[in-house]
């Protein structure tokens, strides 16, 4: 299987761009939600 050499670099750039905008604080933490097949998990993240 052939992969593009810049694929991971592009993915990392998109990830960094999104994380720059999304930031939790002590007053307003970020809500992270994971939905599995059977359960829903929620986590409050303080990005200090």
C-alpha positions as CSV (number, residue, x, y, z in Angstrom):
1,X,0.0,0.0,0.0
2,X,1.4,3.4,-1.0
3,X,1.0,6.3,1.3
4,X,1.5,10.0,0.7
5,X,4.6,11.3,2.5
6,X,3.0,14.5,3.7
7,X,-0.2,13.0,5.0
8,X,0.8,12.9,8.6
9,X,2.3,16.4,8.4
10,X,-1.0,17.7,7.0
11,X,-3.0,15.9,9.7
12,X,-0.8,17.4,12.4
13,X,-1.3,20.9,10.9
14,X,-5.1,20.5,11.0
15,X,-4.9,19.2,14.5
16,X,-2.8,22.2,15.7
17,X,-5.1,24.7,14.0
18,X,-8.2,23.2,15.8
19,X,-6.4,22.9,19.1
20,X,-5.4,26.6,18.9
21,X,-9.1,27.6,18.8
22,X,-10.4,25.1,21.4
23,X,-9.1,25.9,24.9
24,X,-10.6,25.2,28.3
25,X,-10.0,27.5,31.3
26,X,-10.6,27.1,35.0
27,X,-13.8,29.1,34.8
28,X,-15.0,27.3,31.6
29,X,-13.5,23.9,31.1
30,X,-13.7,22.0,27.8
31,X,-16.3,19.2,27.6
32,X,-15.0,16.0,26.0
33,X,-17.6,13.4,25.1
34,X,-16.9,9.9,23.9
35,X,-19.7,7.7,22.7
36,X,-19.0,4.0,22.7
37,X,-21.4,1.3,21.5
38,X,-22.9,0.8,25.0
39,X,-22.0,3.9,27.0
40,X,-21.5,7.7,26.9
41,X,-18.4,9.1,28.7
42,X,-18.1,12.8,29.5
43,X,-14.9,14.5,30.7
44,X,-14.3,18.1,31.7
45,X,-10.8,19.2,30.7
46,X,-8.9,22.2,32.1
47,X,-6.2,23.0,29.6
48,X,-3.9,25.0,31.9
